[in-house]
Amino acid sequence: MNNKTAIAIITRSRDIIALAHAQLARVLSVPQPENNSFDASYRMLDDARNENGNWINVGELLGFNRQQMLDYADHLRGLRNCDDVQNLDPGTLNKCLIACLQIVNLLELAKHKHPQLNWDSRYSLPDETSEDNAVRQMRAIELLIRQVIDEAWADQQKLAERLRTLFDKDQVARIMKSAEKDNILSGTLLEQLRIIFSNKEDYPNYYEAYFDSASGLNYASSTRETLSQFLQSLNHIRNKIAHHKKLTESEMLLLNEYFDQVVEPLRKAHQDGRLKADPDALYHAPAEAIKAYQMQLEKLNAAAERNEVIVGKMNNKLTWVLAGIVGIVAITGVTLHFSGGSFVNTEIIKDKVSDVQEKISKVKQETSQDPRKELANLGVQWDRGTMEQAIKHGDLRTVKLFNEGGMTWNSLFLSAAMTEFGKNKSKNIADTIDYITAHPENRINGSEYECRTEVDYMRDREKKGTLNEALNGKIVRLVCADPQAQQIFAKNRQEAIARLGELKENYAKYNKPQAACIKELMKDKGDAVANDIFKARQAAAYSFLGNNTRQSISERAATATGMKFTDYQYSSVSMKVFRESLKYYCDRRLEFANEDYPPLIADVKDQIDYYDKVAAKYGIKI
């Protein structure tokens, strides 16, 4: 998508979000946004969070589940940097485009759940945006990913073996049953394709080379994670196509963008002879092929829905089996009591118990191979907030399952864990930080300011005596590896140097002998300072409420002088009193300057020295 079109879509999305938030304000019982900026919309949402206690409660009011609400808040928070849309660089423009379309899609869910909401979500659509084109794009993306995987593995048997390590045997059996001969992946759902394609172990060796020119795939922390998030986001659109449901305009625009970003590097790979699959040929397929694709979608979705029913029944059976074990144990006790310990009876019962235990063991093993299912087995909800708490409190097993399942996270989770570690020096927290910093593939680069922020946290912990430098250093290495983050860090260091110069310059203005101070004040015969002392005296003497505003050094000196020399309660003072008051004023000004400036100067110098030390140690360019 060209920049002009992207800017138009972002601008329109901003208006839609503002219109939506003006109506949602009534649902959330907060004031409407004061203007149509992304920033104002986010502040309204944040007001709702403060009013209702947390994001989850806000989500319940909007009709969002926990993950949808957290995603909504994350997307809208990121869009606060997108209001100056005309001056965004191409990479940021791309991120803003995708985030705002995802927000509008979520708003459509809220509108559906609240019939009284009626904002206009229409766009001025590009010519290529249509329902028919969306089906072509969805088919091309799905078949392309399948063919990339097929070409990368080049051996159906090896690919089948790999699937058995990624999915439980029932899933593999269903894939095989739905697949065409010698085309295993034709039986996969899009979510299964995503898991295969974005596997962190396989992607670098098998698929990464096809996307070496994909500079636009920068929405997440890596190309792999961006592709994974795109495919996951497309599930909803694919399901609507399979059920012949009408797509919203924002869904079609989002699919347009995903299609462009996924297909372009693969088109280049095909043109270079590195990929046999031709993206353009798949997109321009005849109508019969498009119809066949939709029929295949219906077939796979129907099979998946039948499987959900079967899984539900299996879960019910498993409950009865577990109850049966308790019954068998009870029967065993009764039988032994009446049979006198009959060998035949106990062996029969033992065999039956063993058989049941084996079946249960197999069911548990099958459901445990998928990290998400294992988390469900543990009663852990699949959402980023739960992973954040697991990192913070050192629940390494849960963190590993979230990470292996592909849950995204950001460095703020690590900062929270370091703060918690400072309180109790837990080995579990240390091990968890060790693990997660060594596995950064699912990290979201939440902000280019993370490097500067984490170094500041590190310095603060050192001052408080709670720093574990080896552990905190791993976080710094992680968040400061990004060149843009290093630029922000270097900029902040330069700002500190400028602030140091400013502090020294201001201190020098006050740090002078009494005679020099009086000479300076008498340039206008002392009228200005006399007026300042008079007004300071009046303000101090007649203030009943007090003044919590931090006064400048000159203001504090004027107040002290006015209260010392009571003649300043009148509109004029004698020359003798005035001369004495100037000496007092100059002495107090120097006293206050000596109190304030040296500690400030020392702190900023320490900050700069600390930045230089950290930069040298962790390879940050300054």
C-alpha positions in Angstrom: 0.0 0.0 0.0 1.4 3.4 -0.9 2.0 6.1 1.7 -0.8 8.3 0.5 -3.4 5.6 0.8 -2.0 4.5 4.2 -2.2 8.1 5.5 -5.8 8.4 4.3 -6.8 5.1 6.0 -5.1 6.1 9.3 -6.7 9.5 9.2 -10.2 8.0 8.6 -9.5 5.3 11.3 -8.7 8.1 13.8 -12.0 9.7 13.1 -13.9 6.4 13.5 -12.2 5.7 16.8 -13.0 9.2 18.0 -16.7 8.7 17.0 -16.8 5.4 18.7 -15.2 6.7 21.9 -17.7 9.6 22.0 -20.5 6.9 22.2 -18.5 4.5 24.4 -18.0 7.2 26.9 -21.7 6.8 27.9 -21.2 3.0 28.3 -18.1 3.6 30.4 -19.5 6.6 32.4 -16.6 8.9 31.6 -16.3 12.2 29.8 -16.0 12.1 26.0 -12.6 12.7 24.3 -11.9 16.4 24.0 -10.8 16.0 20.4 -10.5 13.4 17.7 -6.8 12.5 18.3 -5.6 9.0 19.1 -4.1 10.5 22.3 -7.4 11.9 23.4 -9.1 8.6 22.7 -6.5 6.7 24.8 -6.8 9.2 27.7 -10.6 8.6 27.7 -10.0 4.9 27.8 -7.5 5.3 30.6 -10.0 7.4 32.5 -12.4 4.5 32.3 -9.6 2.2 33.6 -9.1 4.5 36.6 -12.9 4.7 37.1 -13.5 1.0 37.0 -10.4 -0.3 38.7 -8.6 -2.2 35.8 -8.6 -3.0 32.1 -10.5 -6.2 32.6 -13.5 -4.4 34.2 -13.5 -2.0 31.3 -13.5 -5.0 28.9 -16.5 -6.5 30.6 -18.4 -3.2 30.0 -17.4 -3.2 26.3 -18.1 -6.9 25.8 -14.4 -7.8 25.3 -12.7 -10.8 26.8 -9.5 -10.3 28.8 -7.1 -10.7 25.8 -9.2 -8.6 23.5 -9.2 -5.8 26.1 -5.5 -5.9 26.7 -4.9 -6.0 23.0 -7.2 -3.0 22.5 -5.4 -1.0 25.2 -2.0 -1.9 23.8 -2.9 -1.0 20.2 -4.5 2.3 21.3 -1.5 3.2 23.5 0.8 2.6 20.6 -1.3 4.8 18.3 -0.6 7.9 20.5 2.6 8.3 18.5 0.6 8.3 15.2 -1.3 11.6 15.4 1.2 13.5 13.3 0.5 11.1 10.4 2.0 13.3 7.6 5.4 13.1 9.2 5.7 9.4 10.0 8.5 7.4 8.5 7.4 4.4 6.4 8.1 1.8 9.1 6.1 3.6 11.7 3.4 4.4 9.2 3.0 0.7 8.5 2.7 -0.1 12.3 0.2 2.6 12.8 -1.9 1.4 9.8 -2.2 -2.1 11.1 -2.8 -1.1 14.7 -5.6 1.3 13.9 -7.4 -1.3 11.6 -7.1 -3.8 14.4 -8.7 -1.3 16.8 -11.6 -0.6 14.4 -12.1 -4.4 14.0 -12.4 -4.7 17.8 -14.8 -1.7 17.9 -17.0 -3.6 15.5 -17.3 -6.4 18.1 -18.3 -3.8 20.7 -20.9 -2.3 18.4 -22.3 -5.8 17.7 -22.7 -6.4 21.5 -24.3 -3.0 22.2 -27.1 -2.4 19.7 -27.5 1.3 20.8 -24.0 2.1 19.3 -24.2 3.3 15.7 -21.0 5.1 14.6 -20.1 5.1 10.9 -17.2 2.7 10.1 -17.1 3.2 6.4 -13.9 4.0 4.5 -13.2 5.4 1.0 -11.9 2.0 -0.2 -9.1 1.5 -2.8 -10.3 0.0 -6.1 -8.9 -3.5 -5.4 -10.8 -3.8 -2.0 -13.8 -6.1 -2.4 -15.2 -9.4 -1.0 -14.2 -11.3 -4.1 -10.7 -10.0 -3.9 -10.5 -10.8 -0.2 -11.2 -14.5 -1.0 -8.4 -14.5 -3.6 -6.0 -12.9 -1.2 -6.8 -15.2 1.6 -6.4 -18.3 -0.7 -3.1 -17.0 -2.0 -1.6 -16.4 1.4 -2.7 -19.8 2.7 -1.5 -21.7 -0.3 1.7 -19.8 -0.4 2.6 -20.6 3.2 1.8 -24.3 2.5 4.0 -24.3 -0.5 6.8 -22.5 1.3 6.7 -25.2 4.0 6.5 -28.0 1.4 9.5 -26.6 -0.6 11.5 -26.0 2.5 11.1 -29.6 3.8 11.0 -31.3 0.3 10.1 -34.6 1.9 6.5 -35.5 2.9 7.7 -38.2 5.2 10.0 -36.0 7.2 7.3 -33.3 7.3 4.9 -35.8 8.7 7.4 -36.8 11.4 7.8 -33.2 12.3 4.1 -32.7 12.6 4.0 -35.5 15.1 6.3 -33.5 17.4 4.3 -30.3 17.0 0.7 -31.7 17.5 -0.9 -34.6 19.5 -1.6 -37.7 17.6 -5.4 -37.0 17.2 -4.6 -33.7 15.5 -2.1 -35.4 13.2 -4.7 -38.1 12.4 -7.3 -35.5 11.5 -4.8 -33.6 9.3 -3.9 -36.8 7.5 -7.6 -37.8 7.1 -8.4 -34.4 5.5 -5.3 -34.2 3.3 -5.0 -35.0 -0.3 -2.6 -37.7 -1.4 1.0 -36.6 -1.2 -0.1 -33.2 0.1 -0.1 -33.4 3.9 -0.6 -29.7 4.5 -3.8 -29.6 2.5 -5.5 -31.0 5.6 -4.3 -28.3 7.9 -6.2 -25.4 9.4 -4.7 -21.9 9.2 -3.8 -22.0 12.9 -2.0 -25.3 12.5 -0.1 -23.8 9.5 0.8 -20.9 11.7 2.3 -23.1 14.4 4.3 -25.1 11.8 5.5 -22.1 10.0 6.4 -19.8 12.9 8.0 -22.5 15.1 11.0 -20.8 16.6 13.3 -23.8 16.0 12.3 -24.4 12.4 11.8 -20.9 11.1 15.5 -19.8 10.9 16.6 -22.9 9.1 13.7 -23.5 6.8 11.7 -20.4 6.0 13.7 -17.3 7.0 15.6 -17.1 3.7 12.4 -16.6 1.7 11.8 -13.3 3.6 15.3 -11.8 3.6 13.9 -8.8 1.6 10.9 -8.3 3.9 11.9 -4.9 5.5 8.2 -4.1 5.9 7.5 -7.0 8.2 8.4 -5.0 11.2 5.1 -4.9 13.2 6.4 -7.2 16.0 9.9 -7.7 17.3 11.0 -10.0 14.5 9.9 -11.0 11.0 9.0 -14.5 12.4 6.8 -13.0 15.1 5.2 -10.5 12.7 4.3 -13.3 10.3 2.9 -15.3 13.3 0.8 -12.4 14.5 -0.5 -11.8 10.9 -1.6 -15.4 10.4 -3.2 -15.5 13.8 -5.1 -12.3 13.1 -6.3 -13.8 9.7 -8.0 -16.7 11.5 -11.1 -14.7 12.1 -11.3 -13.4 8.5 -10.7 -16.9 7.1 -13.5 -18.3 9.3 -15.9 -15.6 8.1 -15.0 -16.4 4.5 -15.6 -20.1 5.2 -19.1 -19.4 6.5 -19.9 -16.9 3.7 -20.2 -14.0 6.2 -19.7 -10.5 5.0 -16.3 -8.9 5.8 -16.2 -5.4 7.3 -14.3 -2.8 5.4 -11.6 -2.6 8.0 -11.2 -6.4 7.8 -10.7 -6.2 4.0 -8.2 -3.3 4.4 -6.3 -5.3 7.0 -6.2 -8.3 4.7 -5.0 -6.0 1.9 -2.1 -4.9 4.0 -1.2 -8.5 5.2 -1.4 -9.7 1.7 1.0 -7.0 0.4 3.5 -7.6 3.1 3.5 -11.4 3.0 3.4 -11.8 -0.8 6.0 -9.1 -1.8 9.1 -10.9 -0.4 7.8 -14.3 -1.7 7.2 -12.7 -5.2 10.9 -11.6 -5.2 12.0 -15.1 -4.0 10.1 -16.6 -6.9 11.6 -14.1 -9.4 15.1 -14.9 -8.1 14.4 -18.6 -8.5 14.5 -19.4 -4.8 10.8 -20.3 -4.6 8.9 -22.4 -7.1 5.5 -21.2 -6.0 4.3 -18.2 -8.0 2.3 -15.8 -5.8 0.8 -14.0 -8.8 -0.4 -17.3 -10.4 -2.1 -18.3 -7.1 -3.7 -14.9 -6.8 -5.0 -14.8 -10.4 -6.4 -18.3 -10.2 -9.5 -19.1 -12.3 -13.0 -18.8 -10.7 -13.3 -22.6 -10.4 -10.1 -22.7 -8.2 -11.5 -20.0 -5.9 -14.8 -21.9 -5.6 -12.9 -25.1 -4.8 -11.0 -23.3 -2.1 -14.1 -22.1 -0.4 -15.6 -25.6 -0.5 -12.3 -26.9 1.1 -12.6 -24.3 3.8 -16.1 -25.4 4.6 -15.0 -29.0 4.8 -12.1 -28.3 7.1 -14.1 -26.0 9.3 -16.9 -28.6 9.6 -14.4 -31.3 10.6 -12.9 -28.9 13.2 -16.4 -28.2 14.6 -17.1 -31.9 14.8 -13.9 -32.4 16.6 -14.8 -29.8 19.2 -18.0 -31.8 20.0 -15.9 -35.0 20.2 -13.4 -33.3 22.6 -16.3 -32.1 24.8 -17.6 -35.7 25.0 -14.1 -37.0 25.7 -13.7 -34.5 28.6 -17.0 -35.7 30.0 -15.9 -39.3 29.7 -12.6 -38.5 31.4 -14.6 -37.1 34.3 -16.5 -40.3 34.6 -13.3 -42.3 34.3 -11.7 -40.4 37.2 -14.9 -41.0 39.2 -14.6 -44.6 38.3 -11.1 -44.9 39.8 -12.5 -43.8 43.1 -15.2 -46.4 42.8 -12.8 -49.1 41.9 -10.6 -48.3 44.9 -13.7 -48.5 47.1 -14.8 -51.8 45.5 -11.3 -53.2 46.0 -11.4 -52.6 49.7 -14.9 -54.3 50.0 -13.9 -57.3 47.8 -10.7 -57.9 49.8 -12.7 -57.7 53.0 -15.2 -60.4 52.0 -12.9 -62.6 49.9 -10.1 -63.0 52.5 -7.6 -61.4 50.1 -8.5 -63.6 47.1 -5.6 -63.5 44.6 -7.9 -63.8 41.6 -10.1 -60.9 42.7 -7.3 -58.5 43.5 -5.4 -59.3 40.3 -8.5 -58.7 38.2 -9.1 -55.4 40.0 -5.4 -54.5 39.7 -5.6 -55.2 35.9 -8.6 -53.0 35.5 -7.2 -50.1 37.5 -3.9 -50.3 35.5 -5.9 -50.3 32.3 -7.8 -47.2 33.4 -4.7 -45.5 34.6 -2.9 -46.2 31.3 -5.8 -44.7 29.3 -5.9 -41.6 31.5 -2.1 -41.3 31.1 -2.4 -41.4 27.4 -5.2 -38.8 27.3 -3.1 -36.5 29.5 0.1 -37.1 27.4 -1.8 -36.2 24.2 -3.2 -33.0 25.6 0.1 -32.0 27.2 2.2 -31.8 24.0 0.6 -28.5 23.1 1.8 -25.8 25.6 -1.6 -24.0 25.4 -3.4 -27.2 26.3 -1.0 -27.9 29.1 -1.7 -24.5 30.5 -5.4 -25.2 30.3 -4.8 -28.5 32.1 -3.1 -26.4 34.9 -6.1 -24.1 35.0 -4.0 -21.2 33.6 -5.7 -18.7 31.3 -4.0 -18.0 28.0 -3.4 -14.2 28.2 -0.5 -11.8 28.4 -1.4 -10.5 31.8 -1.1 -14.0 33.3 2.3 -14.4 31.7 3.3 -11.0 33.2 2.4 -12.2 36.7 4.2 -15.5 36.1 7.4 -13.7 35.1 7.1 -11.3 38.0 6.7 -14.0 40.6 9.2 -16.5 39.2 6.7 -19.2 38.0 9.2 -20.7 35.5 7.2 -23.7 34.4 4.2 -21.4 33.4 6.5 -18.9 31.7 8.1 -21.7 29.6 4.7 -23.0 28.5 3.6 -19.5 27.6 6.9 -18.9 25.7 6.7 -22.2 23.9 3.1 -21.5 22.9 4.1 -18.2 21.3 2.7 -15.7 23.8 4.2 -12.3 23.3 5.6 -10.2 26.2 7.5 -7.0 26.7 10.5 -5.8 28.8 8.3 -4.1 31.4 7.5 -7.6 32.7 11.2 -8.1 33.4 11.4 -4.8 35.2 8.5 -5.8 37.4 10.3 -9.1 38.1 13.6 -7.2 39.0 11.7 -5.0 41.4 10.1 -8.1 43.0 13.6 -9.8 43.1 14.9 -6.7 45.0 12.4 -7.5 47.8 13.1 -11.2 48.4 16.1 -12.3 46.2 14.1 -15.3 45.0 16.0 -17.9 43.0 12.8 -18.7 41.1 12.6 -15.1 39.9 16.3 -15.1 39.0 15.9 -18.4 37.0 12.8 -17.0 35.3 14.7 -13.8 34.2 17.6 -15.9 33.1 15.3 -18.0 30.9 13.2 -15.3 29.4 16.1 -13.1 28.5 17.7 -16.1 26.8 14.5 -16.6 24.8 13.6 -13.2 23.4 11.9 -14.4 20.2 8.4 -13.5 21.4 9.3 -10.2 22.9 7.3 -7.2 21.6 9.4 -4.0 21.3 6.9 -1.9 23.2 8.9 1.3 23.0 12.3 2.6 21.8 12.6 4.2 25.3 12.9 0.8 27.0 16.7 0.9 26.9 16.9 4.4 28.5 14.2 3.4 31.0 15.8 0.2 32.1 19.2 1.8 32.6 17.5 4.4 34.8 15.8 1.6 36.8 19.2 -0.1 37.1 20.8 3.1 38.4 18.0 3.6 40.9 18.3 0.0 42.2 22.1 0.5 42.6 21.4 3.6 44.7 18.9 1.7 46.9 21.3 -1.3 47.3 18.9 -3.7 45.6 20.7 -4.2 42.3 21.8 -7.6 41.1 24.0 -6.3 38.2 24.5 -9.7 36.5 20.8 -10.3 36.3 19.8 -6.7 35.5 22.6 -6.6 32.9 20.9 -9.3 30.9 17.8 -7.2 30.6 19.8 -4.2 29.5 21.6 -6.2 26.9 18.2 -7.4 25.6 16.4 -4.0 25.4 19.4 -2.0 24.4 20.3 -4.1 21.3 17.9 -2.2 19.1 19.7 0.6 17.2 16.7 3.0 17.6 16.7 2.3 21.3 20.4 3.1 21.4 19.7 6.4 19.6 17.1 7.3 22.3 19.6 6.4 25.0 22.3 8.6 23.3 19.9 11.4 22.9 18.9 11.3 26.6 22.6 11.3 27.5 23.1 14.5 25.4 20.1 16.0 27.1 21.7 15.2 30.5 24.9 16.9 29.4 23.0 20.0 28.3 21.1 20.0 31.6 24.4 19.8 33.5 25.7 22.9 31.6 22.5 24.7 32.3 22.7 23.9 36.0 26.3 25.1 36.2 25.5 28.3 34.4 22.5 29.1 36.7 24.6 28.2 39.8 27.3 30.6 38.6 24.7 33.4 38.5 24.1 33.1 42.2 27.5 31.9 43.4 29.2 35.3 43.7 30.5 37.5 46.6 28.0 39.8 48.4 29.6 43.0 46.8 29.2 41.6 43.3 25.6 40.6 44.0 24.7 44.1 45.4 26.4 45.8 42.4 24.3 43.7 40.0 21.0 44.4 41.9 21.7 48.2 41.9 21.9 48.6 38.1 18.3 50.0 38.2 18.9 51.6 41.6 17.5 48.5 43.3 13.9 49.1 42.2 13.3 45.6 40.8 14.6 43.7 43.9 12.8 46.1 46.3 9.5 45.4 44.5 10.2 41.7 44.6 10.8 41.8 48.3 7.7 43.9 48.9 5.4 41.5 46.9 7.0 38.4 48.5 6.4 39.9 52.0 2.7 40.7 51.2 2.1 37.2 49.7 3.7 35.5 52.7 2.0 37.6 55.4 -1.5 37.4 54.0 -1.5 33.8 52.7 -4.0 31.7 54.7 -3.9 28.6 52.5 -0.1 28.4 52.1 1.7 28.0 48.8 2.9 24.5 47.8 4.5 25.7 44.6 8.3 25.3 44.6 9.8 28.8 44.6 12.9 29.8 42.8 16.0 30.8 44.7 15.4 34.5 44.1 11.8 34.1 45.3 12.8 32.3 48.4 15.5 35.0 49.1 12.9 37.7 48.6 10.4 36.0 51.0 13.1 35.5 53.7 14.2 39.2 53.4 10.7 40.6 53.4 9.9 38.6 56.6 13.2 39.7 58.2 12.8 43.4 57.5 9.2 44.3 58.6 9.5 47.7 57.0 8.6 46.0 53.7 5.0 45.8 54.9 4.8 49.5 53.8 5.1 50.8 50.2 8.5 52.4 50.9 11.5 51.7 53.2 14.4 53.9 54.3 17.7 53.8 52.5 19.4 52.4 55.5 17.0 49.5 55.8 17.1 48.9 52.1 21.0 48.6 52.1 20.9 46.2 55.0 18.1 44.2 53.3 20.2 43.9 50.1 23.1 42.4 52.0 20.7 39.9 53.7 19.0 39.1 50.3 22.4 38.4 48.7 23.5 36.2 51.6 20.2 34.2 51.5 20.4 33.8 47.7 23.9 32.4 47.9 22.9 30.2 50.8 19.9 28.7 49.0 21.9 28.3 45.8 24.6 26.3 47.7 21.8 24.1 49.2 20.2 23.4 45.8 22.7 23.3 43.0 25.6 21.2 44.2 23.4 18.1 44.8 21.6 18.6 41.5 24.9 19.0 39.6 26.4 16.0 41.3 23.3 13.8 40.5 23.4 14.8 36.8 27.1 14.2 36.6 26.6 10.8 38.2 23.9 10.0 35.7 26.1 10.9 32.8 29.0 8.8 34.3 26.6 5.9 34.8 25.4 6.1 31.2 29.0 6.1 30.0 29.8 3.1 32.2 26.8 1.1 31.0 27.3 2.1 27.4 30.9 0.8 27.5 30.0 -2.4 29.3 27.0 -3.4 27.2 28.0 -2.1 23.8 25.6 0.8 23.5 26.6 3.4 20.9 26.6 6.9 22.3 
